[in-house]
Amino acid sequence: MAKKKKYIPNPRYNPEVQAQKIEKNRLELQNVFKAVEALTLSHDNHISYLGNFARHDIKNSIQSMDSVLSTTSAQEMTEENILSLKTNLKVIRETIDNFSKLVPYSKDEKFEIKNLIIAVELLTRNDLYNNKIKLIKELPKELNIYLNLPFQSVLQMFNNLFINAIKSLEETENPTIKLVAFVNEDFLTIEILDNGLLINEKSIDKIFEFGYSTTGGSGIGLYHAKYLCELFKGKIEIKSKDDFYTKAFLVHLPILN
């Protein structure tokens, strides 16, 4: 008598297999939605920062010029008044020029690292100045290094890290942020060091969790930075440093050869 073959249901009609496929597709779709949400948030934040950046400098200069013109007649105009008008006009021109550096145009989303560093400085310069924070930069001699990533999202990621460092420096004497950039094989590493508040060892594993904050912030900035970094096939990590710099955030991103 022939031995009966064990019945194996066709995977196409197997409810268990179908359920696994549905769950896999659901998770993949969920990840796509998260990626879109993260990039959309980056775009929204970038537009907000651009508006604030332009409004701050241009508004102050226009108010200063208006003050001179509305209180001084042509006959009363002095050399000092003229110099003030010229200075504020120069600020407006520089602001417009800097504004273009915050939105570098590229059809293929390719941009130079030097443009990224310039943009980070421009966005954070008022906070650095108001908090009397010293910024030190150690950059590679060759700055014509390219990333093929969405500029506004990468800028948002580093801006979040700078904001976190600035907040941790509020009670620090001689507040300092150091930016170090170097290339290692096919990756660009940017290291952001500060001498602000120490991070408790118990908090290091939680620092990138959504809603977690040690500086009284929203707890979204570092989470968003980590998510964007991993979305771009990179890696972000935090390390303790020397006696002066209490911590360092290291961001590794693939460069375009």
C-alpha positions as CSV (number, residue, x, y, z in Angstrom):
1,M,0.0,0.0,0.0
2,A,1.4,3.4,-1.1
3,K,2.4,5.7,1.8
4,K,0.3,8.8,1.9
5,K,2.1,12.1,1.4
6,K,1.9,14.6,4.2
7,Y,-0.5,17.4,3.2
8,I,1.3,20.7,3.0
9,P,-1.1,23.6,2.3
10,N,-0.3,25.9,-0.6
11,P,1.4,29.0,0.9
12,R,-0.8,31.1,-1.3
13,Y,-3.9,29.9,0.5
14,N,-2.3,29.2,3.9
15,P,-3.9,31.7,6.4
16,E,-0.9,31.7,8.7
17,V,1.5,32.5,5.8
18,Q,-0.8,35.2,4.6
19,A,-1.1,36.7,8.1
20,Q,2.7,36.8,8.3
21,K,2.9,38.6,4.9
22,I,0.3,41.1,5.9
23,E,2.1,41.8,9.2
24,K,5.4,42.2,7.3
25,N,3.8,44.6,4.8
26,R,2.2,46.5,7.7
27,L,5.6,47.0,9.4
28,E,7.2,48.1,6.1
29,L,4.4,50.6,5.4
30,Q,4.7,51.8,9.0
31,N,8.4,52.5,8.4
32,V,7.6,54.3,5.2
33,F,5.1,56.6,7.0
34,K,7.7,57.3,9.7
35,A,10.3,58.2,7.1
36,V,7.9,60.5,5.3
37,E,6.8,62.0,8.7
38,A,10.5,62.7,9.7
39,L,11.3,64.3,6.3
40,T,8.1,66.4,6.4
41,L,9.0,67.6,9.9
42,S,12.5,68.5,8.7
43,H,11.0,70.5,5.8
44,D,8.5,72.3,8.2
45,N,11.3,73.1,10.7
46,H,13.6,74.3,8.0
47,I,11.0,76.7,6.6
48,S,10.4,78.0,10.1
49,Y,14.1,78.6,10.7
50,L,14.5,80.3,7.3
51,G,11.6,82.7,8.2
52,N,13.0,83.5,11.6
53,F,16.5,83.9,10.3
54,A,15.5,86.4,7.6
55,R,13.0,88.2,9.7
56,H,15.4,88.8,12.6
57,D,18.2,90.5,10.8
58,I,16.2,92.3,8.1
59,K,13.6,93.5,10.6
60,N,16.2,94.9,13.0
61,S,18.0,96.7,10.1
62,I,14.8,98.2,8.7
63,Q,13.7,99.4,12.1
64,S,17.1,101.1,12.6
65,M,16.9,102.7,9.1
66,D,13.3,103.8,9.7
67,S,14.3,105.4,13.0
68,V,17.0,107.5,11.3
69,L,14.8,108.5,8.4
70,S,11.7,109.3,10.4
71,T,13.5,111.5,13.0
72,T,16.0,113.2,10.8
73,S,15.4,115.7,8.0
74,A,17.6,115.9,4.9
75,Q,19.2,119.1,6.3
76,E,19.9,117.4,9.7
77,M,21.5,114.3,8.2
78,T,25.0,113.8,9.6
79,E,27.8,111.5,8.6
80,E,26.9,109.3,11.5
81,N,23.4,108.9,10.2
82,I,24.6,108.1,6.7
83,L,27.0,105.5,8.1
84,S,24.2,103.9,10.1
85,L,22.1,103.6,6.9
86,K,25.0,102.2,4.9
87,T,25.7,99.7,7.7
88,N,22.1,98.5,7.9
89,L,21.9,98.2,4.2
90,K,25.0,96.1,4.2
91,V,23.4,93.8,6.8
92,I,20.3,93.4,4.7
93,R,22.5,92.5,1.6
94,E,24.5,90.0,3.7
95,T,21.3,88.4,5.1
96,I,19.9,87.9,1.6
97,D,23.2,86.3,0.5
98,N,23.3,84.1,3.6
99,F,19.7,83.1,3.1
100,S,20.6,81.6,-0.3
101,K,23.3,79.5,1.6
102,L,20.6,78.0,3.7
103,V,18.8,76.6,0.7
104,P,21.5,75.5,-1.8
105,Y,19.9,74.3,-5.0
106,S,20.8,70.9,-6.5
107,K,18.8,68.8,-8.9
108,D,20.3,65.6,-7.5
109,E,20.3,66.7,-3.8
110,K,24.1,66.7,-3.8
111,F,25.7,69.4,-1.6
112,E,29.1,70.3,-0.2
113,I,30.0,69.8,3.5
114,K,31.2,73.4,3.7
115,N,27.7,74.6,2.8
116,L,26.3,72.5,5.6
117,I,28.7,73.9,8.2
118,I,28.1,77.5,7.0
119,A,24.3,76.9,7.3
120,V,24.6,75.4,10.8
121,E,26.6,78.4,11.9
122,L,24.1,80.9,10.4
123,L,21.1,79.2,12.1
124,T,22.8,79.1,15.6
125,R,24.8,82.3,15.6
126,N,22.3,84.3,17.6
127,D,22.0,81.7,20.3
128,L,25.8,81.3,20.4
129,Y,26.2,85.1,20.7
130,N,23.5,85.6,23.2
131,N,24.8,82.8,25.5
132,K,28.5,83.9,24.9
133,I,29.4,80.5,23.6
134,K,32.7,80.0,22.0
135,L,32.7,78.0,18.8
136,I,35.8,76.1,17.7
137,K,36.1,74.4,14.4
138,E,38.6,71.7,13.2
139,L,37.8,70.9,9.6
140,P,39.6,68.9,6.9
141,K,41.8,71.0,4.5
142,E,39.8,69.7,1.6
143,L,36.2,70.8,2.2
144,N,34.9,69.9,-1.3
145,I,33.3,66.7,0.2
146,Y,29.8,65.9,-1.0
147,L,26.8,64.2,0.5
148,N,23.9,63.0,-1.7
149,L,21.2,63.6,0.9
150,P,18.3,66.0,1.5
151,F,20.1,69.2,2.6
152,Q,17.3,70.6,4.8
153,S,17.0,67.2,6.7
154,V,20.8,66.9,7.3
155,L,20.9,70.6,8.4
156,Q,17.9,70.0,10.8
157,M,19.7,67.0,12.3
158,F,22.9,69.0,13.1
159,N,20.8,72.0,14.2
160,N,19.1,69.7,16.7
161,L,22.5,68.6,18.1
162,F,23.6,72.2,18.4
163,I,20.4,73.2,20.2
164,N,20.9,70.4,22.6
165,A,24.5,71.5,23.3
166,I,23.5,75.1,23.8
167,K,20.8,74.1,26.3
168,S,23.3,72.0,28.3
169,L,25.7,75.0,28.5
170,E,23.3,77.4,30.3
171,E,25.0,77.1,33.7
172,T,28.5,76.5,32.4
173,E,31.5,78.9,32.8
174,N,33.5,79.5,29.6
175,P,30.8,77.7,27.5
176,T,32.4,76.1,24.4
177,I,31.2,74.0,21.5
178,K,33.8,72.3,19.3
179,L,33.0,71.0,15.8
180,V,35.4,68.5,14.3
181,A,35.0,67.0,10.8
182,F,37.1,64.3,9.2
183,V,36.7,61.6,6.5
184,N,37.2,57.9,7.3
185,E,37.0,55.7,4.2
186,D,33.5,56.3,2.7
187,F,32.1,58.1,5.7
188,L,32.2,61.6,6.9
189,T,32.3,62.0,10.7
190,I,31.2,65.2,12.3
191,E,31.9,65.4,16.1
192,I,30.1,68.0,18.2
193,L,31.7,68.5,21.6
194,D,30.6,70.7,24.5
195,N,31.6,71.3,28.1
196,G,28.1,71.5,29.4
197,L,26.1,69.3,31.8
198,L,27.3,65.8,32.2
199,I,25.0,63.0,31.1
200,N,24.3,60.4,33.7
201,E,25.5,56.9,32.7
202,K,21.9,55.6,33.3
203,S,20.6,58.2,30.8
204,I,23.0,57.5,27.9
205,D,20.9,54.5,26.7
206,K,17.8,56.7,26.9
207,I,19.1,59.9,25.4
208,F,17.7,59.2,21.9
209,E,14.3,57.9,23.1
210,F,11.3,59.9,22.0
211,G,10.2,62.4,24.7
212,Y,13.3,61.9,26.9
213,S,15.3,65.0,27.9
214,T,17.9,66.0,30.4
215,T,17.9,69.7,29.5
216,G,14.2,70.5,30.0
217,G,13.4,70.3,26.3
218,S,10.8,68.4,24.3
219,G,12.8,65.3,24.0
220,I,12.2,65.2,20.3
221,G,15.3,66.8,18.9
222,L,17.8,64.0,19.6
223,Y,15.2,61.3,18.7
224,H,14.6,63.1,15.4
225,A,18.4,63.4,14.8
226,K,19.0,59.7,15.3
227,Y,16.1,58.7,13.2
228,L,17.2,60.9,10.3
229,C,20.8,59.7,10.6
230,E,19.8,56.0,10.4
231,L,17.4,56.8,7.6
232,F,20.4,58.1,5.6
233,K,22.3,54.8,6.3
234,G,24.5,56.6,8.9
235,K,25.1,56.2,12.6
236,I,25.0,58.6,15.6
237,E,26.6,57.9,19.0
238,I,27.5,59.7,22.2
239,K,30.7,59.4,24.0
240,S,32.3,60.9,27.1
241,K,35.4,63.0,26.4
242,D,38.3,64.6,28.3
243,D,38.5,66.7,31.4
244,F,37.3,69.9,29.5
245,Y,34.6,68.5,27.1
246,T,32.1,66.5,29.0
247,K,30.5,64.8,26.0
248,A,30.6,64.4,22.2
249,F,28.0,63.5,19.7
250,L,29.5,61.7,16.7
251,V,27.6,61.6,13.4
252,H,28.8,59.2,10.6
253,L,27.3,59.8,7.2
254,P,28.1,58.1,3.8
255,I,29.9,60.5,1.5
256,L,29.5,60.7,-2.3
257,N,32.7,59.7,-4.1
